[in-house]
Amino acid sequence: MSAIGGVAGIALALALGRLLQSLLYRLEGDDPVAFVLSLAVLAAVAFAASYVPVLRASRVDPVEALRYE
């Protein structure tokens, strides 16, 4: 899900950057360093947010989890 959001976000940022570049003076709307850095930070946050729940879920026995409900 984060990969899909990252790709959609980069596409929208490029489109809006070009639009704003044509409207504002001396604005660069396609800085690749900013795009890569923001994508890397968001990927690290998504990994960190999902690591603990995945670790806890992997330690539960599947049969026990099915019997719980």
Contacts in CASP RR format, 6 or more apart in sequence:
PFRMAT RR
TARGET T0000
AUTHOR 0000-0000-0000
METHOD contacts of the structure
MODEL  1
MSAIGGVAGIALALALGRLLQSLLYRLEGDDPVAFVLSLAVLAAVAFAAS
YVPVLRASRVDPVEALRYE
2 42 0 8 1.000
2 43 0 8 1.000
2 46 0 8 1.000
6 39 0 8 1.000
6 42 0 8 1.000
10 35 0 8 1.000
10 39 0 8 1.000
13 35 0 8 1.000
14 29 0 8 1.000
14 30 0 8 1.000
14 35 0 8 1.000
17 27 0 8 1.000
17 29 0 8 1.000
17 30 0 8 1.000
18 29 0 8 1.000
18 30 0 8 1.000
20 27 0 8 1.000
20 29 0 8 1.000
21 27 0 8 1.000
21 28 0 8 1.000
21 29 0 8 1.000
21 30 0 8 1.000
END
